[in-house]
Amino acid sequence: MKTGKSLEEMAKELVRIKASARDFVVPTERLQAEAAADADSSPIRLAFENGEKHSFGLNHWAASQLAGYTDIPKNYFDRIADENPTLLASNVNHGLERLAKSARQERRQESRMLRTLDGNVRGLLSSRYRILDAHDMFEAVFPTLLDEQMQVVSSEITERRLFIKALSNRLTTEVKKGDVVQYGLVISTSDVGAGSVRVEPLIYRLVCLNGMISSTAIRKFHVGKNQAEDDVRELLSDRTRELSDAAFWASVRDVVLASMRKENFEAQVDKLRLAANEEIKNFDLPRVVELTMRATGLTGEEKKNSILSALASGNEGAGLTKWGLINSITRAAQNDAFSYEDSIEMERAAGSILELPKTQWQTIAAVA
């Protein structure tokens, strides 16, 4: 699997983000898009007045959120960002004005939460968004992982999410003779509205050092009290928020502990043992991969080629079986051409193969 950052690197980055990040709730009517003066920076910036003028660029994730919020097609947004930032700023301002006007007509306050870091908006969110920071998740779950004698083998923080992968040395077994797997968890969260807190079972195959993420996941959502007001305000921590967050992270720790039960591991391995005996009789391997990607939601020619190459190789004895196909995807996920989030997506897709309806699997595996 991809290793991402070391624990020391991850801890330092999370501390830096916590110290440097600033959060604002801004009425939409007070937001203004501007074309950036520096061609090497974000093409447009979001500005507002709060005693002094604030102006922030946008990272890729926040830009996609702004496009969605102002109802600008993303393909157009990206193209005009490169070709004519002034026109894009005008389009964004038109969208912001339309939203503010609609809110006034309905006699309600329309606001956005801006999560900022290093001079850029990293998240453009609903004013109802409940702030649950990655730093706090790390502090909450890491001691629990240590208590359970789990080893963090991979971690990463992207524009969208924090990921922690941890393995248990106490939960190992064989799918078939000599083919040992180890149980673990993938725990992830987002500071910026890119999905909920997730705790997902991980099956790690020792012979090839690849991991499959089970499609059985527990999610907790970042939705809280509406924080919109009539003026700009910067969000600061308070005792009430600390107590609420402490209760939330305590519940996540409980989920982590519950997910580490031996019976959960055994249930997953039982499915893999069956998969190891389900042969693929369709020798048109490109067609097998194509149908699998369609069934699991994967897209992209490079992913297809990587999976096909792994499937044709035999996957360290897994062979042309459902188990072999799962390992083809997890092996392809380690390709350096794919980002950490791409790799996670592929590992989840591999796990979802175990849950395919029988008729759908037969379509993939049977002779055409």
NORDAJO-V649006 format. One record per residue. N is the residue number from 1. SS is DSSP state (a for helix, b for strand, c for the rest). PSI is psi in whole degrees, 0 to 359 (999 if undefined). NEAR is the number of other ideal C-beta (glycine too) atoms within 10 Angstrom. Layout:
N|SS|PSI|NEAR  N|SS|PSI|NEAR
This chain:
1|c|160|24  2|c|136|19  3|c|333|12  4|b|226|18  5|c|152|17  6|c|164|12  7|a|321|14  8|a|316|8  9|a|318|13  10|a|313|21  11|a|317|16  12|a|318|12  13|a|320|17  14|a|322|21  15|a|318|12  16|a|315|13  17|a|316|18  18|a|323|13  19|a|330|8  20|a|336|11  21|c|147|17  22|b|143|13  23|b|138|21  24|b|146|19  25|b|122|22  26|b|126|25  27|b|136|20  28|a|325|23  29|a|345|17  30|a|353|16  31|c|142|24  32|b|129|17  33|b|141|22  34|b|144|15  35|b|135|15  36|c|142|18  37|c|329|8  38|c|117|9  39|c|338|7  40|c|353|5  41|c|189|13  42|c|134|20  43|c|324|22  44|b|161|26  45|b|153|23  46|b|129|26  47|b|154|15  48|b|159|19  49|b|136|11  50|c|65|13  51|c|317|6  52|c|163|5  53|b|133|9  54|b|140|18  55|b|127|12  56|b|140|22  57|b|184|19  58|b|134|27  59|c|178|19  60|a|320|13  61|a|315|20  62|a|325|25  63|a|320|23  64|a|324|18  65|a|320|21  66|a|319|23  67|a|315|23  68|a|319|13  69|a|321|18  70|c|6|21  71|c|43|11  72|c|123|18  73|c|134|10  74|a|320|11  75|a|317|9  76|a|315|12  77|a|311|20  78|a|320|17  79|a|314|12  80|a|332|20  81|a|322|20  82|a|321|9  83|a|322|10  84|c|79|14  85|a|328|20  86|a|318|14  87|a|320|13  88|a|316|25  89|a|320|21  90|a|317|15  91|a|317|20  92|a|316|24  93|a|323|16  94|a|316|14  95|a|318|18  96|a|318|22  97|a|321|15  98|a|317|13  99|a|317|18  100|a|320|18  101|a|316|13  102|a|320|12  103|a|318|17  104|a|317|12  105|a|328|8  106|c|3|9  107|c|50|6  108|c|164|10  109|c|127|18  110|c|117|17  111|b|161|27  112|b|146|26  113|b|126|21  114|b|118|25  115|b|119|22  116|b|152|22  117|b|135|18  118|c|38|12  119|c|6|12  120|b|149|19  121|b|124|25  122|b|345|23  123|b|132|26  124|b|106|28  125|b|166|22  126|b|149|18  127|c|349|19  128|c|356|14  129|b|129|22  130|c|121|16  131|c|117|19  132|c|98|24  133|c|150|20  134|a|322|23  135|a|317|20  136|a|323|20  137|a|316|23  138|a|313|21  139|a|329|14  140|a|317|21  141|a|335|24  142|a|314|19  143|a|325|10  144|a|319|18  145|a|319|21  146|a|317|12  147|a|326|10  148|c|10|15  149|c|41|9  150|b|145|24  151|b|125|14  152|b|116|19  153|b|349|19  154|b|138|22  155|b|150|25  156|b|151|22  157|b|123|22  158|c|184|17  159|c|334|17  160|c|324|19  161|c|158|20  162|b|136|23  163|b|138|23  164|b|127|25  165|b|127|27  166|b|143|23  167|b|149|22  168|b|125|20  169|b|351|11  170|b|345|13  171|b|91|19  172|b|153|15  173|b|182|15  174|b|136|13  175|b|317|21  176|b|172|13  177|c|123|6  178|c|354|8  179|b|90|20  180|b|138|14  181|b|155|22  182|b|145|20  183|b|148|25  184|b|191|29  185|b|150|26  186|b|121|22  187|b|129|28  188|b|158|27  189|b|170|25  190|c|134|22  191|c|346|27  192|c|26|24  193|c|19|19  194|c|51|18  195|c|170|14  196|c|173|16  197|b|132|23  198|b|140|21  199|b|116|22  200|b|134|22  201|b|143|22  202|b|129|26  203|b|120|25  204|b|121|21  205|b|117|24  206|c|330|13  207|c|333|15  208|c|0|18  209|c|40|12  210|b|154|24  211|b|140|27  212|b|130|29  213|b|124|26  214|b|147|23  215|b|357|17  216|b|103|15  217|b|150|16  218|b|131|15  219|b|146|11  220|b|135|16  221|c|148|10  222|c|73|21  223|b|130|11  224|c|199|16  225|c|142|9  226|c|126|13  227|c|15|17  228|c|142|20  229|c|179|13  230|c|355|8  231|c|168|11  232|c|140|18  233|b|147|16  234|b|135|13  235|c|129|15  236|c|154|8  237|c|147|11  238|c|170|9  239|a|322|7  240|a|316|8  241|a|319|15  242|a|318|11  243|a|318|10  244|a|316|15  245|a|322|18  246|a|320|11  247|a|321|9  248|a|310|19  249|a|332|19  250|a|321|10  251|a|325|12  252|a|319|22  253|a|320|17  254|a|320|11  255|a|318|18  256|a|313|20  257|a|316|12  258|a|325|11  259|a|341|21  260|c|10|22  261|c|142|12  262|a|324|12  263|a|331|7  264|a|316|17  265|a|313|22  266|a|324|12  267|a|320|13  268|a|317|19  269|a|324|18  270|a|320|11  271|a|323|18  272|a|325|21  273|a|321|14  274|a|319|13  275|a|327|20  276|c|342|19  277|c|3|10  278|c|101|15  279|b|150|12  280|c|114|20  281|c|356|12  282|c|110|17  283|c|3|10  284|c|82|11  285|a|322|17  286|a|323|13  287|a|321|12  288|a|313|22  289|a|318|26  290|a|314|15  291|a|323|18  292|a|316|28  293|a|321|18  294|a|320|13  295|a|330|17  296|a|357|20  297|c|8|10  298|c|147|21  299|c|159|10  300|c|132|13  301|a|323|7  302|a|323|12  303|a|317|22  304|a|314|17  305|a|322|15  306|a|318|22  307|a|317|29  308|a|316|17  309|a|318|15  310|a|320|26  311|a|320|25  312|a|337|13  313|a|343|13  314|c|347|13  315|c|54|23  316|c|47|15  317|c|355|14  318|c|335|26  319|c|191|15  320|c|75|20  321|b|175|17  322|a|319|24  323|a|320|27  324|a|321|22  325|a|319|27  326|a|314|27  327|a|334|28  328|a|319|28  329|a|317|28  330|a|327|27  331|a|317|24  332|a|330|26  333|c|342|28  334|c|357|19  335|c|132|18  336|c|341|6  337|c|342|11  338|c|142|19  339|c|171|12  340|a|318|20  341|a|325|16  342|a|317|17  343|a|316|22  344|a|315|25  345|a|317|19  346|a|322|27  347|a|325|27  348|a|320|22  349|a|320|24  350|a|316|29  351|a|327|26  352|a|342|20  353|a|326|22  354|a|337|20  355|a|5|13  356|c|141|18  357|c|149|9  358|a|318|7  359|a|323|7  360|a|320|15  361|a|319|21  362|a|324|13  363|a|322|15  364|a|315|20  365|a|335|20  366|c|161|10  367|c|129|8  368|c|999|10
